[in-house]
Amino acid sequence: MADRVPASILIGGEMSAALYAEFVSAIAFEGLPIIWGGEPFEIGQRVVGEPLALFDESCAWGKIDHLEAFCVRNALPFVRWSGSYPAEWSPERLVFRGTGTVDSYMIDESDRVVLDRRLLESFGSIEAAFAYFDGAEFEVPPLVVEGDPPIPETDATASAPPSQAPEPA
């Protein structure tokens, strides 16, 4: 039996309508809702102009493997948070910026990035440590599907997207 913890993922990027259909299938495979404890995602629940936030209260090993792999294959940026499992693993934030590697960051249960002494010493400078923190704070862009209506720029759409907060206590 798999160890299970809460996890969430915030996904953005641009895709064709055909790829969006595959994306929805990948989400359905994972059975993820758009709110903690909700029903599985349905195609009409996406908010145009925002990244897509999905949640799993009981995620096996804290990983959303199938959907994460889909995002990497299709250059869709994401940030995934997962909680810890006592005596097994710590909470984690994964960041994929749409290209390159998927980076893992040590966090606490409140999704704050932390450093241990070994990692801090490996950076060699405070500037490098700050760059680590900056990398972890990647802002996921909106999820844009071919054919979406244009989003007018307003004060509301200019603000940061909703945070990917850990599951409420």
C-alpha positions as CSV (number, residue, x, y, z in Angstrom):
1,M,0.0,0.0,0.0
2,A,1.3,3.4,-0.9
3,D,2.0,6.1,1.7
4,R,-0.4,9.0,1.0
5,V,-0.1,12.7,1.6
6,P,-1.9,15.9,0.4
7,A,-0.5,17.4,-2.9
8,S,-1.4,20.2,-5.2
9,I,-0.2,21.3,-8.6
10,L,-0.5,24.6,-10.5
11,I,-0.2,24.3,-14.3
12,G,0.1,27.0,-17.0
13,G,1.5,27.5,-20.5
14,E,0.0,27.5,-24.0
15,M,-1.5,24.5,-25.9
16,S,-3.6,23.7,-28.9
17,A,-7.2,22.6,-28.5
18,A,-6.1,19.0,-29.5
19,L,-3.4,19.0,-26.8
20,Y,-6.0,20.3,-24.3
21,A,-8.2,17.3,-24.9
22,E,-5.1,15.0,-24.0
23,F,-4.4,17.2,-21.0
24,V,-8.0,16.8,-19.7
25,S,-7.5,13.0,-20.1
26,A,-4.3,13.1,-18.1
27,I,-6.1,15.0,-15.4
28,A,-8.9,12.5,-15.4
29,F,-6.4,9.7,-15.1
30,E,-5.1,11.3,-11.8
31,G,-8.7,12.0,-10.7
32,L,-7.8,15.5,-9.4
33,P,-10.4,18.2,-8.4
34,I,-10.0,22.0,-8.5
35,I,-10.7,22.2,-4.7
36,W,-9.6,20.2,-1.8
37,G,-12.1,17.3,-1.4
38,G,-14.0,18.2,-4.5
39,E,-15.2,16.1,-7.4
40,P,-12.8,15.3,-10.2
41,F,-12.0,18.0,-12.7
42,E,-14.4,18.6,-15.6
43,I,-13.6,20.4,-18.8
44,G,-15.8,23.4,-18.1
45,Q,-14.1,24.2,-14.7
46,R,-11.0,25.9,-16.2
47,V,-10.9,29.7,-15.6
48,V,-9.6,31.4,-18.7
49,G,-6.7,33.6,-18.0
50,E,-5.5,31.8,-14.9
51,P,-3.2,28.8,-14.3
52,L,-5.1,25.6,-13.4
53,A,-4.9,24.5,-9.8
54,L,-5.6,20.9,-8.9
55,F,-5.6,19.1,-5.6
56,D,-5.3,15.6,-4.1
57,E,-5.9,15.0,-0.4
58,S,-4.5,11.5,-0.5
59,C,-1.8,11.4,-3.2
60,A,0.4,8.2,-3.4
61,W,3.9,9.2,-2.3
62,G,3.0,12.9,-2.8
63,K,3.6,12.6,-6.6
64,I,1.3,13.3,-9.5
65,D,3.6,11.3,-11.9
66,H,1.4,10.9,-14.9
67,L,0.3,14.5,-15.1
68,E,3.8,15.9,-14.3
69,A,5.3,13.8,-17.1
70,F,2.7,15.0,-19.5
71,C,3.5,18.6,-18.6
72,V,7.2,18.1,-19.0
73,R,6.7,16.4,-22.4
74,N,4.6,19.2,-23.6
75,A,6.6,22.1,-22.1
76,L,3.8,23.2,-19.7
77,P,5.2,25.0,-16.6
78,F,4.0,23.8,-13.2
79,V,4.6,24.0,-9.5
80,R,3.8,20.9,-7.4
81,W,3.5,21.0,-3.6
82,S,3.4,17.8,-1.5
83,G,3.3,17.2,2.2
84,S,5.6,15.1,4.3
85,Y,5.2,11.5,5.4
86,P,6.6,11.1,8.9
87,A,10.0,9.2,9.0
88,E,9.9,8.8,5.2
89,W,10.2,12.1,3.4
90,S,9.9,15.9,3.9
91,P,7.5,18.2,2.2
92,E,8.6,19.2,-1.3
93,R,8.0,21.8,-4.0
94,L,8.8,20.9,-7.6
95,V,9.2,23.6,-10.2
96,F,9.2,23.1,-13.9
97,R,9.5,26.3,-15.9
98,G,8.5,24.8,-19.3
99,T,12.1,24.0,-20.3
100,G,15.1,22.5,-18.7
101,T,15.0,20.4,-15.5
102,V,12.3,19.8,-12.9
103,D,13.8,21.4,-9.7
104,S,13.0,20.2,-6.2
105,Y,13.0,22.6,-3.3
106,M,13.0,21.8,0.4
107,I,10.1,23.4,2.1
108,D,8.3,23.2,5.5
109,E,4.7,22.2,5.9
110,S,3.5,25.7,5.2
111,D,5.2,25.7,1.8
112,R,8.1,28.1,2.8
113,V,11.4,27.3,1.2
114,V,14.1,26.3,3.7
115,L,17.8,25.7,3.5
116,D,19.9,23.3,5.5
117,R,23.6,24.0,6.4
118,R,25.0,21.6,3.8
119,L,23.0,23.3,1.0
120,L,23.8,26.8,2.2
121,E,27.5,26.0,2.3
122,S,27.4,24.6,-1.2
123,F,26.1,27.9,-2.6
124,G,29.2,29.8,-1.6
125,S,27.6,33.2,-1.4
126,I,24.5,34.9,-0.1
127,E,23.6,35.9,-3.7
128,A,23.5,32.3,-4.7
129,A,21.3,31.5,-1.8
130,F,18.9,34.3,-2.7
131,A,18.9,33.0,-6.3
132,Y,17.8,29.6,-5.0
133,F,14.9,31.2,-3.2
134,D,14.1,33.2,-6.3
135,G,14.0,30.0,-8.4
136,A,11.6,28.4,-6.0
137,E,9.2,31.4,-6.2
138,F,8.5,30.7,-9.9
139,E,5.2,32.3,-10.9
140,V,3.2,29.9,-13.1
141,P,1.8,31.7,-16.1
142,P,-1.9,31.4,-17.1
143,L,-3.1,28.3,-18.9
144,V,-3.9,29.4,-22.5
145,V,-5.7,27.1,-24.9
146,E,-6.0,27.9,-28.6
147,G,-9.3,29.6,-29.2
148,D,-9.6,31.2,-25.7
149,P,-11.1,34.6,-25.8
150,P,-8.6,37.4,-25.2
151,I,-8.3,38.6,-21.6
152,P,-8.4,42.3,-21.2
153,E,-5.7,43.7,-19.0
154,T,-7.2,45.1,-15.8
155,D,-6.0,45.6,-12.2
156,A,-7.5,42.2,-11.4
157,T,-5.8,40.3,-14.2
158,A,-2.5,42.2,-13.6
159,S,-2.3,40.8,-10.0
160,A,-0.5,37.6,-9.2
161,P,-2.3,34.3,-9.8
162,P,-3.9,32.5,-6.8
163,S,-1.3,30.9,-4.6
164,Q,-0.9,27.2,-4.4
165,A,-1.5,27.0,-0.7
166,P,-1.1,23.7,1.2
167,E,-4.2,21.9,2.4
168,P,-5.9,23.8,5.2
169,A,-5.5,22.3,8.7
